């Protein structure tokens, strides 16, 4: 997975870069089809904001999180994106299983 990390109104230090990579590495456990991800870290007044956009085959998933602390925003973002990925994956699996359960009309007994 290609991950770009950039900062708005802050400098992304190697420590922050490694922290983001470690926190978001669990994405690959649930969703291995991620092509690219872009993380934007920013500061607005007293809030720290972390945003991510994941590009997967056929899907773009966006999520953002606010917190008083930058590391808290990254933690919250990791939790939110993890939930969204699981939800997207479950929907895709349910849709696949629903189409497999349908029977053709010729197999349905007429009464």
DSSP file (Angstrom, degrees, kcal/mol; ACC not computed):
  #  RESIDUE AA STRUCTURE BP1 BP2  ACC     N-H-->O    O-->H-N    N-H-->O    O-->H-N    TCO  KAPPA ALPHA  PHI   PSI    X-CA   Y-CA   Z-CA
    1    1 A X              0   0    0      0, 0.0     2,-0.6     0, 0.0    35,-0.2   0.000 360.0 360.0 360.0 131.1    0.0    0.0    0.0
    2    2 A X  E     -a   36   0A   0     33,-1.5    35,-2.8    32,-0.1     2,-0.5  -0.796 360.0-169.8 -88.6 117.9    1.3    3.4   -1.0
    3    3 A X  E     -a   37   0A   0     -2,-0.6     2,-0.5    33,-0.2    35,-0.2  -0.947   9.2-167.8-118.2 123.8    0.8    5.9    1.9
    4    4 A X  E     -a   38   0A   0     33,-2.7    35,-3.5    -2,-0.5     2,-0.5  -0.931   5.5-169.7-107.7 129.0    1.3    9.6    1.6
    5    5 A X  E     +a   39   0A   0     -2,-0.5     2,-0.3    33,-0.2    35,-0.2  -0.976  12.9 166.8-121.3 123.0    1.4   11.6    4.8
    6    6 A X  E     -a   40   0A   0     33,-2.6    35,-2.6    -2,-0.5     2,-0.4  -0.910  22.2-139.0-133.5 161.4    1.4   15.4    4.7
    7    7 A X  E     -a   41   0A   0     -2,-0.3     2,-0.5    33,-0.2    35,-0.2  -0.954   0.6-154.5-125.7 141.5    0.8   18.2    7.1
    8    8 A X  E    S-a   42   0A   0     33,-3.2    35,-1.1    -2,-0.4     3,-0.1  -0.969  88.5  -7.5-111.6 119.3   -1.1   21.4    7.0
    9    9 A X  S    S+     0   0    0     -2,-0.5     2,-0.3    33,-0.2    -1,-0.1   0.691 128.1  71.6  66.5  20.8    0.2   24.1    9.3
   10   10 A X  S    S-     0   0    0     31,-0.2     2,-0.5     2,-0.0    -1,-0.2  -0.982  80.7-116.3-157.2 156.0    2.6   21.6   10.9
   11   11 A X        -     0   0    0     -2,-0.3     2,-0.9    -3,-0.1    -3,-0.1  -0.814  26.2-132.4 -95.5 131.7    5.7   19.7   10.1
   12   12 A X        -     0   0    0     -2,-0.5     2,-0.1    -5,-0.1    -5,-0.1  -0.741  27.3-158.9 -86.0 107.7    5.4   15.9    9.9
   13   13 A X     >  -     0   0    0     -2,-0.9     4,-2.6     1,-0.1     5,-0.2  -0.384  30.7-107.0 -80.7 162.5    8.3   14.6   11.9
   14   14 A X  H  > S+     0   0    0      1,-0.2     4,-2.5     2,-0.2     5,-0.2   0.845 121.0  55.9 -58.2 -33.0    9.7   11.1   11.5
   15   15 A X  H  > S+     0   0    0      2,-0.2     4,-2.2     1,-0.2    -1,-0.2   0.924 110.1  43.7 -66.1 -43.9    8.2   10.1   14.9
   16   16 A X  H  > S+     0   0    0      2,-0.2     4,-2.6     1,-0.2     5,-0.2   0.908 112.8  53.4 -66.1 -41.0    4.7   11.2   13.7
   17   17 A X  H  X S+     0   0    0     -4,-2.6     4,-2.3     1,-0.2    -2,-0.2   0.930 111.6  44.4 -59.3 -47.7    5.2    9.5   10.4
   18   18 A X  H  X S+     0   0    0     -4,-2.5     4,-2.6     2,-0.2    -1,-0.2   0.884 111.7  53.6 -65.0 -39.2    6.1    6.2   12.0
   19   19 A X  H  X S+     0   0    0     -4,-2.2     4,-2.4     2,-0.2    -2,-0.2   0.921 110.2  46.8 -62.4 -44.2    3.2    6.5   14.5
   20   20 A X  H  X S+     0   0    0     -4,-2.6     4,-2.5     2,-0.2    -2,-0.2   0.935 112.7  49.7 -63.3 -46.3    0.7    7.0   11.6
   21   21 A X  H  X S+     0   0    0     -4,-2.3     4,-0.6    -5,-0.2    -2,-0.2   0.914 112.9  46.7 -59.4 -43.8    2.2    4.1    9.7
   22   22 A X  H >< S+     0   0    0     -4,-2.6     3,-0.6     1,-0.2     4,-0.3   0.912 114.1  47.1 -66.1 -42.4    2.0    1.8   12.7
   23   23 A X  H >< S+     0   0    0     -4,-2.4     3,-0.7     1,-0.2    -2,-0.2   0.887 116.8  42.6 -67.2 -38.6   -1.5    2.8   13.6
   24   24 A X  H >< S+     0   0    0     -4,-2.5     3,-1.2     1,-0.2     4,-0.3   0.420  89.2  88.6 -91.4   2.4   -2.8    2.4   10.0
   25   25 A X  T X< S+     0   0    0     -3,-0.6     3,-1.0    -4,-0.6     4,-0.3   0.749  75.7  69.5 -70.0 -21.3   -1.0   -0.8    9.3
   26   26 A X  T X> S+     0   0    0     -3,-0.7     4,-0.9    -4,-0.3     3,-0.8   0.617  79.5  78.8 -72.9 -10.1   -3.9   -2.8   10.7
   27   27 A X  H X> S+     0   0    0     -3,-1.2     4,-2.5     1,-0.2     3,-0.6   0.892  86.0  59.7 -60.3 -38.6   -6.0   -1.7    7.7
   28   28 A X  H <4 S+     0   0    0     -3,-1.0    -1,-0.2    -4,-0.3    -2,-0.2   0.717  95.1  63.7 -66.4 -20.1   -4.2   -4.4    5.6
   29   29 A X  H <4 S+     0   0    0     -3,-0.8    -1,-0.2    -4,-0.3     3,-0.2   0.914 116.5  26.5 -66.4 -42.3   -5.6   -7.1    8.0
   30   30 A X  H << S+     0   0    0     -4,-0.9     2,-0.4    -3,-0.6    -2,-0.2   0.790 133.0  28.7 -92.0 -30.8   -9.2   -6.4    7.0
   31   31 A X    ><  +     0   0    0     -4,-2.5     3,-0.6    -5,-0.2    -1,-0.3  -0.858  55.5 173.0-140.8  97.2   -8.9   -4.9    3.6
   32   32 A X  T 3   +     0   0    0     -2,-0.4    -4,-0.1     1,-0.2    -1,-0.1   0.415  68.0  77.7 -89.2   2.9   -5.9   -6.1    1.4
   33   33 A X  T 3   +     0   0    0     24,-0.0    24,-0.9   -32,-0.0     2,-0.4   0.137  58.3 132.3 -99.4  20.9   -7.1   -4.3   -1.8
   34   34 A X  E <   - B   0  56A   0     -3,-0.6    22,-0.3    22,-0.2     3,-0.1  -0.610  30.1-178.9 -75.8 123.8   -6.0   -0.8   -0.8
   35   35 A X  E     -     0   0A   0     20,-2.8   -33,-1.5    -2,-0.4     2,-0.3   0.890  64.6  -4.8 -87.4 -47.4   -4.1    0.8   -3.7
   36   36 A X  E     -aB   2  55A   0     19,-1.7    19,-3.3   -35,-0.2     2,-0.4  -0.994  55.8-164.3-149.5 148.5   -3.2    4.1   -2.1
   37   37 A X  E     -aB   3  54A   0    -35,-2.8   -33,-2.7    -2,-0.3     2,-0.5  -0.999   4.7-160.9-136.8 142.8   -3.9    6.1    1.0
   38   38 A X  E     -aB   4  53A   0     15,-2.1    15,-1.8    -2,-0.4     2,-0.5  -0.985   6.7-166.8-125.2 122.1   -3.4    9.8    1.7
   39   39 A X  E     -aB   5  52A   0    -35,-3.5   -33,-2.6    -2,-0.5     2,-0.5  -0.924   1.1-169.1-110.9 129.8   -3.2   11.1    5.3
   40   40 A X  E     -aB   6  51A   0     11,-2.4    11,-2.4    -2,-0.5     2,-0.4  -0.980   1.1-167.9-121.2 122.6   -3.5   14.8    6.0
   41   41 A X  E     +aB   7  50A   0    -35,-2.6   -33,-3.2    -2,-0.5     2,-0.3  -0.918  18.1 165.7-108.8 132.8   -2.7   16.1    9.5
   42   42 A X  E     -aB   8  49A   0      7,-2.8     7,-3.0    -2,-0.4     2,-0.4  -0.954  30.6-138.6-145.8 163.6   -3.6   19.7   10.3
   43   43 A X  E     + B   0  48A   0    -35,-1.1     2,-0.4    -2,-0.3     5,-0.2  -0.994  17.2 178.2-125.3 127.6   -4.0   22.1   13.2
   44   44 A X  E >   - B   0  47A   0      3,-2.5     3,-2.5    -2,-0.4     2,-0.3  -0.962  64.7 -54.7-130.7 114.1   -6.9   24.6   13.3
   45   45 A X  T 3  S-     0   0    0     -2,-0.4     0, 0.0     1,-0.3     0, 0.0  -0.392 122.2 -19.1  52.9-112.4   -7.1   26.8   16.4
   46   46 A X  T 3  S+     0   0    0     -2,-0.3     2,-0.4    -3,-0.1    -1,-0.3   0.457 119.7  91.5-102.1  -1.4   -7.0   24.4   19.3
   47   47 A X  E <   -B   44   0A   0     -3,-2.5    -3,-2.5    19,-0.0     2,-0.5  -0.751  60.8-149.8 -99.3 140.5   -8.1   21.3   17.4
   48   48 A X  E     -BC  43  67A   0     19,-3.3    19,-2.0    -2,-0.4     2,-0.4  -0.922  19.2-161.4-102.8 132.0   -5.8   18.7   15.8
   49   49 A X  E     -BC  42  66A   0     -7,-3.0    -7,-2.8    -2,-0.5     2,-0.4  -0.946  11.3-170.9-121.6 134.2   -7.4   17.1   12.7
   50   50 A X  E     -BC  41  65A   0     15,-2.6    15,-2.5    -2,-0.4     2,-0.3  -0.993  10.8-179.3-122.6 129.1   -6.4   13.9   11.0
   51   51 A X  E     -BC  40  64A   0    -11,-2.4   -11,-2.4    -2,-0.4     2,-0.4  -0.941   5.0-171.6-127.3 149.2   -8.0   12.9    7.7
   52   52 A X  E     -BC  39  63A   0     11,-2.7    11,-2.3    -2,-0.3     2,-0.4  -0.999  10.0-166.6-140.3 143.5   -7.5    9.9    5.4
   53   53 A X  E     -BC  38  62A   0    -15,-1.8   -15,-2.1    -2,-0.4     2,-0.5  -0.983  12.6-162.3-127.3 119.1   -8.6    8.9    2.0
   54   54 A X  E     -BC  37  61A   0      7,-3.3     7,-2.3    -2,-0.4     2,-0.6  -0.861   3.0-158.4-101.9 133.0   -8.2    5.3    0.9
   55   55 A X  E     +BC  36  60A   0    -19,-3.3   -20,-2.8    -2,-0.5   -19,-1.7  -0.950  22.8 163.1-111.9 115.6   -8.4    4.3   -2.7
   56   56 A X  E >   -BC  34  59A   0      3,-2.9     3,-1.2    -2,-0.6     2,-0.7  -0.694  54.7 -63.9-119.8 175.1   -9.2    0.7   -3.3
   57   57 A X  T 3  S-     0   0    0    -24,-0.9     3,-0.1     1,-0.3   -24,-0.0  -0.483 122.2 -11.6 -64.2 107.7  -10.4   -1.1   -6.4
   58   58 A X  T 3  S+     0   0    0     -2,-0.7     2,-0.4     1,-0.1    -1,-0.3   0.425 124.8  81.7  84.7  -1.3  -13.8    0.4   -7.1
   59   59 A X  E <   -C   56   0A   0     -3,-1.2    -3,-2.9     2,-0.0     2,-0.4  -0.991  51.5-165.3-139.3 144.4  -14.1    2.3   -3.8
   60   60 A X  E     -C   55   0A   0     -2,-0.4     2,-0.5    -5,-0.2    -5,-0.2  -0.998  15.6-167.8-123.3 125.9  -12.9    5.5   -2.2
   61   61 A X  E     -C   54   0A   0     -7,-2.3    -7,-3.3    -2,-0.4     2,-0.4  -0.961   3.4-172.4-118.4 127.6  -13.3    5.7    1.6
   62   62 A X  E     +C   53   0A   0     -2,-0.5     2,-0.3    -9,-0.2    -9,-0.2  -0.935   9.1 165.9-121.2 142.8  -12.8    9.0    3.4
   63   63 A X  E     -C   52   0A   0    -11,-2.3   -11,-2.7    -2,-0.4     2,-0.3  -0.992  10.0-171.6-152.2 148.3  -12.7    9.6    7.2
   64   64 A X  E     -C   51   0A   0     -2,-0.3     2,-0.3   -13,-0.2   -13,-0.2  -0.982   1.7-167.6-142.0 155.8  -11.6   12.4    9.5
   65   65 A X  E     -C   50   0A   0    -15,-2.5   -15,-2.6    -2,-0.3     2,-0.3  -0.998   6.1-155.0-145.3 143.7  -11.2   12.8   13.2
   66   66 A X  E     +C   49   0A   0     -2,-0.3     2,-0.3   -17,-0.2   -17,-0.2  -0.906  22.5 154.1-117.7 145.6  -10.7   15.8   15.6
   67   67 A X  E     -C   48   0A   0    -19,-2.0   -19,-3.3    -2,-0.3     6,-0.1  -0.975  52.4-113.0-160.5 164.6   -9.0   15.8   19.0
   68   68 A X  S    S+     0   0    0     -2,-0.3     2,-0.4   -21,-0.2   -19,-0.1   0.740 105.5  49.3 -72.1 -23.2   -7.2   18.2   21.3
   69   69 A X  S  > S-     0   0    0    -21,-0.1     4,-2.0     1,-0.1     5,-0.1  -0.909  79.2-134.6-120.9 142.8   -4.0   16.2   20.8
   70   70 A X  H  > S+     0   0    0     -2,-0.4     4,-2.1     1,-0.2     5,-0.1   0.909 108.6  49.0 -64.8 -42.2   -2.5   15.1   17.5
   71   71 A X  H  > S+     0   0    0      1,-0.2     4,-2.3     2,-0.2    -1,-0.2   0.865 110.0  52.2 -67.0 -35.0   -1.8   11.5   18.7
   72   72 A X  H  > S+     0   0    0      2,-0.2     4,-2.5     1,-0.2    -1,-0.2   0.884 108.5  51.1 -65.1 -38.8   -5.4   11.3   20.0
   73   73 A X  H  X S+     0   0    0     -4,-2.0     4,-2.3     2,-0.2    -2,-0.2   0.889 110.5  48.9 -65.3 -39.2   -6.7   12.4   16.6
   74   74 A X  H  X S+     0   0    0     -4,-2.1     4,-2.4     2,-0.2    -2,-0.2   0.910 111.9  48.9 -66.8 -42.1   -4.6    9.7   14.9
   75   75 A X  H  X S+     0   0    0     -4,-2.3     4,-2.0     2,-0.2    -2,-0.2   0.931 112.9  47.1 -61.3 -46.3   -5.9    7.1   17.3
   76   76 A X  H  X S+     0   0    0     -4,-2.5     4,-2.4     1,-0.2    -2,-0.2   0.886 111.4  51.8 -63.5 -39.5   -9.4    8.1   16.7
   77   77 A X  H  X S+     0   0    0     -4,-2.3     4,-2.8     2,-0.2     5,-0.3   0.909 107.5  52.1 -63.4 -43.0   -8.9    8.1   12.9
   78   78 A X  H  X S+     0   0    0     -4,-2.4     4,-1.8     1,-0.2    -2,-0.2   0.907 111.5  46.9 -61.4 -41.9   -7.5    4.6   13.0
   79   79 A X  H  X S+     0   0    0     -4,-2.0     4,-2.1     2,-0.2    -2,-0.2   0.926 113.8  47.7 -65.2 -44.6  -10.5    3.4   14.9
   80   80 A X  H  X S+     0   0    0     -4,-2.4     4,-2.3     1,-0.2    -2,-0.2   0.925 113.1  46.2 -64.3 -45.6  -13.0    5.1   12.6
   81   81 A X  H  X S+     0   0    0     -4,-2.8     4,-2.3     1,-0.2    -1,-0.2   0.849 110.0  55.3 -68.9 -32.5  -11.4    3.9    9.4
   82   82 A X  H  X S+     0   0    0     -4,-1.8     4,-2.2    -5,-0.3    -1,-0.2   0.924 109.5  46.6 -63.1 -44.3  -11.1    0.4   10.8
   83   83 A X  H  X S+     0   0    0     -4,-2.1     4,-2.4     1,-0.2    -2,-0.2   0.912 112.4  50.3 -63.6 -42.2  -14.9    0.4   11.4
   84   84 A X  H  X S+     0   0    0     -4,-2.3     4,-2.5     2,-0.2    -2,-0.2   0.896 110.5  49.2 -64.7 -39.8  -15.7    1.8    8.0
   85   85 A X  H  X S+     0   0    0     -4,-2.3     4,-2.6     2,-0.2    -1,-0.2   0.923 111.5  48.6 -66.2 -43.8  -13.5   -0.8    6.3
   86   86 A X  H  X S+     0   0    0     -4,-2.2     4,-2.5     1,-0.2    -2,-0.2   0.913 112.3  49.5 -61.3 -41.4  -15.2   -3.6    8.2
   87   87 A X  H  X S+     0   0    0     -4,-2.4     4,-2.2     2,-0.2    -2,-0.2   0.914 112.2  47.6 -63.7 -43.9  -18.6   -2.2    7.3
   88   88 A X  H  X S+     0   0    0     -4,-2.5     4,-2.0     2,-0.2    -2,-0.2   0.905 113.0  48.7 -63.4 -42.4  -17.7   -1.9    3.6
   89   89 A X  H  X S+     0   0    0     -4,-2.6     4,-2.2     2,-0.2    -2,-0.2   0.906 110.9  49.9 -66.1 -41.9  -16.3   -5.4    3.6
   90   90 A X  H  X S+     0   0    0     -4,-2.5     4,-2.7     2,-0.2     5,-0.2   0.897 109.7  51.7 -64.0 -40.3  -19.4   -6.9    5.3
   91   91 A X  H  X S+     0   0    0     -4,-2.2     4,-2.3     1,-0.2    -1,-0.2   0.913 110.0  48.9 -62.3 -42.2  -21.7   -5.2    2.8
   92   92 A X  H  X S+     0   0    0     -4,-2.0     4,-1.9     1,-0.2    -1,-0.2   0.902 113.0  47.2 -64.6 -41.0  -19.8   -6.6   -0.1
   93   93 A X  H  X S+     0   0    0     -4,-2.2     4,-2.4     2,-0.2    -2,-0.2   0.894 111.6  50.4 -68.6 -40.0  -19.9  -10.1    1.4
   94   94 A X  H  X S+     0   0    0     -4,-2.7     4,-2.4     2,-0.2    -2,-0.2   0.909 110.5  49.9 -63.3 -41.6  -23.6   -9.9    2.2
   95   95 A X  H  X S+     0   0    0     -4,-2.3     4,-1.7     1,-0.2    -1,-0.2   0.899 111.2  49.3 -63.7 -40.6  -24.3   -8.7   -1.4
   96   96 A X  H  X S+     0   0    0     -4,-1.9     4,-1.2     1,-0.2    -2,-0.2   0.912 113.2  46.0 -64.9 -43.0  -22.3  -11.6   -2.8
   97   97 A X  H  X S+     0   0    0     -4,-2.4     4,-1.5     1,-0.2    -2,-0.2   0.842 108.2  57.0 -71.1 -33.4  -24.1  -14.1   -0.6
   98   98 A X  H  X S+     0   0    0     -4,-2.4     4,-1.1     1,-0.2    -1,-0.2   0.911 107.0  48.2 -62.9 -42.3  -27.5  -12.7   -1.4
   99   99 A X  H  < S+     0   0    0     -4,-1.7    -1,-0.2     1,-0.2    -2,-0.2   0.819 110.2  52.4 -70.0 -28.8  -27.0  -13.2   -5.1
  100  100 A X  H  < S+     0   0    0     -4,-1.2    -1,-0.2     1,-0.2    -2,-0.2   0.795 105.7  55.3 -74.5 -28.2  -25.8  -16.8   -4.5
  101  101 A X  H  < S+     0   0    0     -4,-1.5    -1,-0.2    -3,-0.2    -2,-0.2   0.758  85.4  99.8 -76.2 -24.9  -29.0  -17.6   -2.5
  102  102 A X     <  -     0   0    0     -4,-1.1     2,-0.3    -5,-0.1    -3,-0.0  -0.365  63.9-148.1 -65.9 138.4  -31.3  -16.5   -5.3
  103  103 A X        -     0   0    0     -2,-0.1     2,-0.1     1,-0.0    -2,-0.1  -0.812  19.3-108.6-105.5 147.6  -32.8  -19.4   -7.3
  104  104 A X    >>  -     0   0    0     -2,-0.3     3,-1.5     1,-0.1     4,-0.5  -0.413  32.0-115.0 -68.0 153.0  -33.7  -19.3  -10.9
  105  105 A X  G >4 S+     0   0    0      1,-0.3     3,-0.8     2,-0.2    -1,-0.1   0.765 111.8  65.4 -63.1 -26.3  -37.4  -19.3  -11.6
  106  106 A X  G 34 S+     0   0    0      1,-0.2    -1,-0.3     3,-0.0    -2,-0.0   0.740  99.9  52.4 -69.1 -22.1  -37.2  -22.7  -13.4
  107  107 A X  G <4 S+     0   0    0     -3,-1.5     2,-0.5     2,-0.1    -1,-0.2   0.598  86.3  97.0 -88.3 -12.4  -36.2  -24.4  -10.1
  108  108 A X  S << S-     0   0    0     -3,-0.8     2,-0.1    -4,-0.5    -3,-0.0  -0.665  79.2-123.4 -81.5 125.4  -39.1  -23.0   -8.0
  109  109 A X        -     0   0    0     -2,-0.5     2,-0.4     1,-0.1    -2,-0.1  -0.432  19.5-135.2 -69.3 139.0  -41.9  -25.5   -7.7
  110  110 A X              0   0    0     -2,-0.1    -1,-0.1     1,-0.1     0, 0.0  -0.776 360.0 360.0 -92.3 137.6  -45.3  -24.3   -9.0
  111  111 A X              0   0    0     -2,-0.4    -1,-0.1     0, 0.0    -2,-0.0   0.420 360.0 360.0-110.0 360.0  -48.3  -25.1   -6.8
